[in-house]
Amino acid sequence: MRITVIGAANVDITATPLGRYIPCDSNPSRVEIAYGGVGRNIAHNLCLMGDEVRLFTVFGDDSIALSLRDDCRRLGMIVDPILEIAGARSNYFICVNDHNGEMQAGAADMELMRHLTPAMIESHLSSINSSDAVIADCNLNEDVLQYLAEHCTQPLYVDATSAVKAMKIKSMLNVERKAPLVVKVNLAEARAISGHRGDIESMALWFINNGVSRIYITMGAQGVYCHNGDNSVTMPSQAVTVVNATGAGDAFMAAVAHAELRGLNMAQAANAGVHAAALALQSPTAVNTKISQQILSSKLSTNNS
């Protein structure tokens, strides 16, 4: 399948303490530096699953930008057009985990993303709509997300990214769309967008009633709840030893889109997402290179037998 991913590519700096995490102190840690970004991570996962992936993003012109762009190409992504912003520096994300790999604090410098405008999307819209699906992350500006919601003619998948950035999804709701809108959020993001504090079914139906075709709400160790307006399902999570929680949501989003585009139903897609997220949790980097279409297929067939 051909998928266009529109979102952020950045440098990830992750610190994981060697012992118990102590807030407001200097913790002896293992520090990892890698390329990441929600959009880039989703694209990387999809490449590993065998999809043809185009990454539509912006790059700075600092010393890291060229190697970041070349790494995307090395992994199999189509990076075309090259949108390089003169005088701009690359995106950075800093994550501090506890000793179990769970994020305690994160800091995202995504100033570069303001340069990706609706006009840029419009000038390449025919190419974007020639894909089988489009995936966007909420590092994009709100006006870009709204433009995509109004102009995508192929299924549009949206990853909320964070509770603060998730609020941009409101601009995509109740607009005149040409294709289904599929939203992936975690519980905190769903509450922030909907304003609901009640049961999860009511929260999911709020999204459905506001124009979302399918909603996937990830709940960490409690699994994932999904709803398509007619049916709902809760898929349990997998018990794994967490090495690094960063990137699990990106793997989930990639696997859901990958599965749905191959005709799997919502429950099967959620199952694929849970398996992909479990693999990501066991990797020290945001993307587990062991993820593949074959592994997901074998896990799903075993789980469904």
C-alpha positions as CSV (number, residue, x, y, z in Angstrom):
1,M,0.0,0.0,0.0
2,R,1.1,3.6,-0.6
3,I,0.8,5.8,2.4
4,T,1.7,9.5,2.9
5,V,2.8,10.5,6.4
6,I,2.7,14.2,7.2
7,G,4.4,15.2,10.4
8,A,7.6,15.8,12.3
9,A,11.1,14.4,12.0
10,N,13.5,15.3,14.7
11,V,16.4,14.3,17.0
12,D,15.4,12.3,20.1
13,I,17.6,12.6,23.2
14,T,16.4,10.0,25.8
15,A,17.8,9.6,29.3
16,T,17.0,6.5,31.4
17,P,18.4,6.3,35.0
18,L,20.6,3.4,35.9
19,G,18.8,3.3,39.3
20,R,15.7,4.6,40.9
21,Y,14.6,7.9,39.3
22,I,15.0,10.9,41.8
23,P,13.1,14.0,40.7
24,C,14.8,17.4,40.9
25,D,18.3,15.7,41.0
26,S,21.0,14.6,38.7
27,N,20.4,11.0,38.0
28,P,23.2,8.7,36.6
29,S,21.7,7.6,33.4
30,R,22.1,6.0,30.0
31,V,21.6,8.6,27.3
32,E,20.6,7.6,23.8
33,I,20.6,10.0,20.8
34,A,18.5,8.8,17.8
35,Y,16.4,10.1,15.0
36,G,12.7,10.3,15.8
37,G,9.5,12.4,15.5
38,V,6.0,11.0,15.6
39,G,5.6,11.2,11.8
40,R,9.0,9.9,11.1
41,N,8.5,7.0,13.5
42,I,5.2,6.1,12.0
43,A,6.8,6.1,8.6
44,H,9.7,4.0,9.8
45,N,7.3,1.4,11.2
46,L,5.3,1.3,8.0
47,C,8.4,0.8,5.9
48,L,9.3,-2.2,8.2
49,M,5.8,-3.6,7.5
50,G,6.4,-3.4,3.8
51,D,4.4,-0.4,2.8
52,E,5.5,2.2,0.3
53,V,5.8,5.3,2.4
54,R,6.2,9.0,1.5
55,L,7.3,11.3,4.4
56,F,6.1,14.9,3.9
57,T,7.9,17.0,6.4
58,V,10.1,20.1,6.7
59,F,13.9,20.1,7.5
60,G,16.1,22.8,8.8
61,D,19.4,23.7,7.2
62,D,21.6,23.1,10.3
63,S,24.3,20.4,10.5
64,I,21.9,17.7,11.6
65,A,19.3,18.2,8.9
66,L,21.1,16.5,6.0
67,S,22.0,13.4,8.0
68,L,18.4,13.2,9.3
69,R,17.0,13.4,5.7
70,D,19.5,10.9,4.4
71,D,18.6,8.5,7.2
72,C,14.9,8.7,6.3
73,R,15.8,7.7,2.7
74,R,18.1,4.9,4.0
75,L,15.2,3.4,5.8
76,G,13.1,3.3,2.6
77,M,11.0,6.5,2.9
78,I,10.4,8.6,-0.1
79,V,11.4,12.1,0.9
80,D,10.1,14.2,-2.0
81,P,9.7,17.1,-2.2
82,I,12.5,18.2,0.0
83,L,11.2,21.1,2.1
84,E,14.2,22.8,3.6
85,I,13.8,26.0,5.5
86,A,16.7,28.4,5.2
87,G,18.1,29.6,8.6
88,A,16.0,27.1,10.6
89,R,17.3,24.4,12.9
90,S,16.0,20.9,13.3
91,N,13.4,19.7,15.7
92,Y,14.5,18.2,19.0
93,F,12.7,16.0,21.6
94,I,14.2,15.4,25.0
95,C,12.7,12.6,27.2
96,V,13.6,11.7,30.8
97,N,12.4,8.2,31.8
98,D,12.3,6.4,35.1
99,H,14.3,3.2,35.6
100,N,11.4,1.2,34.1
101,G,11.5,3.1,30.8
102,E,8.4,5.1,31.6
103,M,8.5,8.8,30.6
104,Q,8.7,11.2,33.5
105,A,9.2,14.4,31.6
106,G,9.4,15.4,27.9
107,A,10.4,18.6,26.2
108,A,9.7,19.2,22.5
109,D,11.2,22.0,20.4
110,M,9.1,21.8,17.2
111,E,9.4,25.4,16.1
112,L,10.4,24.2,12.6
113,M,6.9,22.8,12.0
114,R,5.3,26.2,11.8
115,H,6.9,26.5,8.4
116,L,4.8,23.7,7.0
117,T,1.7,25.6,5.8
118,P,-1.7,24.8,4.2
119,A,-0.2,26.4,1.0
120,M,2.5,23.8,1.0
121,I,0.0,21.0,1.4
122,E,-2.2,22.5,-1.4
123,S,0.6,22.6,-3.9
124,H,1.2,18.9,-3.4
125,L,-2.4,17.8,-2.8
126,S,-2.9,15.7,-5.9
127,S,0.2,13.7,-5.0
128,I,-0.9,13.3,-1.4
129,N,-4.4,12.2,-2.5
130,S,-2.9,9.6,-4.9
131,S,-1.9,7.6,-1.8
132,D,-4.1,4.9,-0.3
133,A,-4.2,6.7,3.0
134,V,-2.7,9.7,4.7
135,I,-1.4,9.8,8.3
136,A,-0.9,13.1,10.1
137,D,0.5,13.9,13.6
138,C,-0.5,16.9,15.8
139,N,2.9,18.5,15.5
140,L,1.3,20.1,12.5
141,N,-0.2,23.5,12.8
142,E,-4.0,23.5,13.5
143,D,-4.8,25.1,10.1
144,V,-2.8,22.4,8.3
145,L,-4.8,19.7,10.1
146,Q,-8.1,21.4,9.2
147,Y,-7.0,21.7,5.6
148,L,-6.2,18.0,5.5
149,A,-9.6,17.1,7.0
150,E,-11.4,19.1,4.4
151,H,-9.3,18.1,1.3
152,C,-8.1,14.6,1.8
153,T,-9.9,12.2,-0.5
154,Q,-8.3,9.1,1.0
155,P,-8.8,7.9,4.6
156,L,-7.1,10.3,7.0
157,Y,-5.5,8.9,10.2
158,V,-4.5,11.4,12.9
159,D,-2.2,10.8,15.9
160,A,-2.9,13.2,18.8
161,T,0.8,13.2,19.8
162,S,0.3,14.8,23.3
163,A,-2.5,16.1,25.5
164,V,-1.6,19.7,24.6
165,K,-1.2,19.2,20.9
166,A,-4.3,17.0,20.8
167,M,-6.5,20.0,21.1
168,K,-5.8,20.8,17.5
169,I,-8.0,17.9,16.5
170,K,-11.0,19.9,17.4
171,S,-10.4,21.9,14.2
172,M,-10.9,18.7,12.2
173,L,-14.3,17.8,13.7
174,N,-17.6,18.6,12.1
175,V,-16.0,19.9,8.8
176,E,-17.2,18.8,5.4
177,R,-14.9,15.9,4.6
178,K,-14.4,13.8,1.5
179,A,-13.0,10.7,3.3
180,P,-13.2,8.9,6.7
181,L,-11.3,10.4,9.7
182,V,-9.7,7.9,12.0
183,V,-8.3,9.3,15.3
184,K,-5.8,7.7,17.7
185,V,-5.5,9.2,21.2
186,N,-4.5,8.0,24.7
187,L,-6.9,8.4,27.6
188,A,-5.5,11.8,28.7
189,E,-5.7,13.1,25.2
190,A,-9.3,11.9,24.7
191,R,-10.3,13.6,27.9
192,A,-8.6,16.8,26.9
193,I,-10.3,17.0,23.5
194,S,-13.7,15.9,24.6
195,G,-13.9,17.4,28.0
196,H,-15.4,14.2,29.3
197,R,-14.6,12.7,32.7
198,G,-17.1,9.9,32.5
199,D,-17.0,6.4,31.1
200,I,-14.9,5.6,28.1
201,E,-17.9,4.6,25.9
202,S,-19.4,8.1,26.3
203,M,-16.1,9.6,25.6
204,A,-15.7,7.5,22.4
205,L,-19.2,8.4,21.3
206,W,-18.4,12.1,21.7
207,F,-15.8,11.7,19.0
208,I,-18.1,9.6,16.8
209,N,-20.9,12.2,17.2
210,N,-18.5,14.9,16.1
211,G,-17.6,13.4,12.8
212,V,-14.9,10.8,13.6
213,S,-15.3,7.5,11.7
214,R,-13.3,5.3,14.1
215,I,-11.7,6.2,17.4
216,Y,-8.9,4.2,19.0
217,I,-8.2,5.1,22.7
218,T,-5.1,3.6,24.1
219,M,-5.1,3.0,27.9
220,G,-1.6,1.7,28.6
221,A,-1.6,-1.5,30.6
222,Q,-5.4,-1.6,30.3
223,G,-5.2,-2.1,26.5
224,V,-7.1,-0.1,23.9
225,Y,-10.8,0.8,23.5
226,C,-12.1,1.4,20.0
227,H,-15.5,2.4,18.5
228,N,-16.8,2.9,15.0
229,G,-20.3,4.2,15.8
230,D,-21.9,0.7,15.5
231,N,-19.6,-1.5,17.5
232,S,-17.0,-1.2,20.2
233,V,-14.2,-3.5,21.4
234,T,-11.6,-3.5,24.2
235,M,-8.4,-5.2,23.2
236,P,-6.1,-6.2,26.2
237,S,-2.5,-5.1,26.2
238,Q,0.4,-7.6,26.2
239,A,2.5,-8.1,29.3
240,V,6.1,-7.2,28.4
241,T,9.2,-6.0,30.1
242,V,9.3,-2.3,29.2
243,V,12.6,-1.0,28.1
244,N,11.5,2.3,26.6
245,A,7.9,3.6,26.3
246,T,8.7,6.2,23.7
247,G,7.4,5.2,20.3
248,A,4.8,2.6,21.4
249,G,2.0,4.9,20.3
250,D,3.6,5.5,16.9
251,A,4.0,1.7,16.3
252,F,0.3,1.3,17.3
253,M,-0.8,4.0,14.8
254,A,1.3,2.5,12.0
255,A,0.0,-1.0,12.6
256,V,-3.7,0.1,12.7
257,A,-3.4,1.9,9.4
258,H,-1.4,-1.0,7.9
259,A,-4.1,-3.5,9.0
260,E,-7.1,-1.5,8.0
261,L,-5.8,-0.9,4.5
262,R,-5.5,-4.6,4.1
263,G,-9.2,-5.1,4.9
264,L,-8.9,-6.1,8.5
265,N,-11.8,-5.0,10.8
266,M,-11.5,-2.7,13.7
267,A,-10.9,-5.4,16.3
268,Q,-8.2,-7.0,14.1
269,A,-6.6,-3.7,13.5
270,A,-6.5,-2.9,17.2
271,N,-5.0,-6.3,17.8
272,A,-2.2,-5.5,15.3
273,G,-1.7,-2.2,17.0
274,V,-1.3,-3.9,20.4
275,H,1.2,-6.3,19.1
276,A,3.3,-3.6,17.4
277,A,3.2,-1.4,20.6
278,A,4.4,-4.4,22.6
279,L,7.4,-4.8,20.3
280,A,8.1,-1.1,20.5
281,L,8.1,-1.2,24.3
282,Q,10.8,-3.8,24.3
283,S,13.2,-1.7,22.2
284,P,15.7,0.9,23.6
285,T,14.9,3.0,20.6
286,A,11.6,4.5,19.5
287,V,11.2,2.0,16.6
288,N,11.9,-1.7,17.1
289,T,13.4,-2.9,13.8
290,K,12.0,-6.4,14.5
291,I,8.6,-5.2,13.5
292,S,7.5,-6.6,10.2
293,Q,4.4,-7.5,8.3
294,Q,5.3,-11.2,8.7
295,I,5.7,-11.0,12.5
296,L,2.4,-9.1,12.9
297,S,0.7,-11.6,10.6
298,S,2.0,-14.6,12.5
299,K,1.0,-13.1,15.9
300,L,-2.5,-12.2,14.6
301,S,-3.0,-15.7,13.2
302,T,-1.9,-17.3,16.4
303,N,-4.0,-15.0,18.5
304,N,-7.1,-15.6,16.3
305,S,-6.8,-19.4,16.1
